[in-house]
């Protein structure tokens, strides 16, 4: 859970830091690219292929069909169960900075017309750390997926468990993993996508429990932080240690998929695993004939009783 | 869902810090006087007085209701190790080795035996009593293969419907490159998930250190007991202090902030029962500590017997489902 505190070599949300936000400098190759062009390219550097981090909203926007997203459980907010010094202030600051109430957004949507439950962690919000709210949202969307008989896709980007909620954060590993187990028991597909970075408690729970695990190129993926490992083994680690490609090589994940291909890859997998197809970019109200769709909408409407 | 914990006893923390400073001062004086006393016997009575004062301060400090006392006791070198609890609680233990995939992890033991006359499958991380043993057991920090061995024997328990008894005392999952390469995160996630739906009773006793995900990977259960001076935390206090204040020496404050004591965890409804320890800690009278745990286990084993397995698994889900604290605002 230490990873996200170590300032990465590359910046992530560059937009606001660059003069007038017109140009973005690639932290990997140094190329200056107009922010517009970078955004058109899904925030992948057109010169070197570096994948800039996306916020949860950006992630959903580049993944889901236009206007297909129905958010659920948006009203959950963190409390301060431990009365942990400075936590309420940190939450307020993160809310201010990210515009989100906490570090996860969940709901339903379609990917190339395939209907699915979906969640995305928001790294700018306290490093995407998992406290009670993130754990509850992931759990609820997994339970809703079971009710609606839909697949689940989760994009992770997190430093791990949220220290300020102590052992309650740790218990979110058990809660989310139990909910994912129900999804498996219901024979519903769960696709886990690891984005930069996915570390600590999130890897030790739902992120590594996917039927299929995908990752973006260069994403940092691991349980323990690099610095802790280096101190423990008293050796320098190679640069690519815990990179997505390293994990692929060691058999820990199924595939590394460049962002421009991610949407099509997810759609292909959703189709294979039997996700219900609705029209490609339908207005939700008139969404296709698939039975699961109407179930999903009902489940969303009856959201209070979970 | 749990309620917000009461405010910390900051006054007690401040008094403890003052005692701590006094003790440090007395110890400095002892260091000055001891060589003289040892050399010619002069000032022997001064030294005796100082040592008595130090003992007094230590005793007073131990009586303070502060989190750090639990941290110190949970990590005490003389504290009975998980393997000693295992030996005291399980008769005719037969250790089983290896995860069938890579190797046998010496940081975690697993096997079968009898507890209070019933067949059980037991799991316990091993810490050493001295440096040599500690190195042999990797300081009780398992590799992925340790967790996979534990899962293998839990599946064995499920096959025969025997209860699982997990004795937890581990500072952490081992943070090493080889552990990462072999999927430390996956191994922990897998264990946690399987334990939430294992179709046999699971009893957990946290006897010493419950170190984050590395502990939870063997600590999901129907009944989670925690010794009075054990600790259970999402991050070690040193790590928390390093992150919060960039100063690992402020671990005492972090220990207080993290709410890692048995009393806190019971209040947060993360542990089901606190097992009292002999005065001064389990190491003062290990046999009594073992007996108290044995009594609690007997009670819970009997109670779990009466619950049909479908109900048990559903209850376990509901128990973890409730954990957390959040607010819902329209």
Interface residues (C-beta under 8 A of the other chain):
Chain A: X1 X2 X5 X75 X76 X77 X78 X79 X80 X81 X82 X83 X84 X85 X86 X131 X132 X133 X135 X136 X139 X161 X163 X165 X166 X167 X168 X169 X170 X171 X172 X173 X174 X175 X177 X178 X179 X180 X181 X182 X185 X200 X201 X203 X204 X205 X206 X207 X208 X209 X222 X223 X224 X225 X228 X229 X232 X233 X235 X237 X241 X242 X250 X251 X252
Chain B: X2 X3 X4 X5 X7 X8 X173 X174 X175 X176 X177 X179 X180 X181 X182 X183 X184 X185 X186 X188 X189 X190 X192 X193 X194 X195 X196 X197 X212 X213 X216 X217 X220 X232 X233 X234 X235 X239 X240 X243 X244 X257 X258 X259 X260 X264 X265 X268 X270 X317 X320 X321 X323 X324 X325 X326 X327 X328 X329 X330
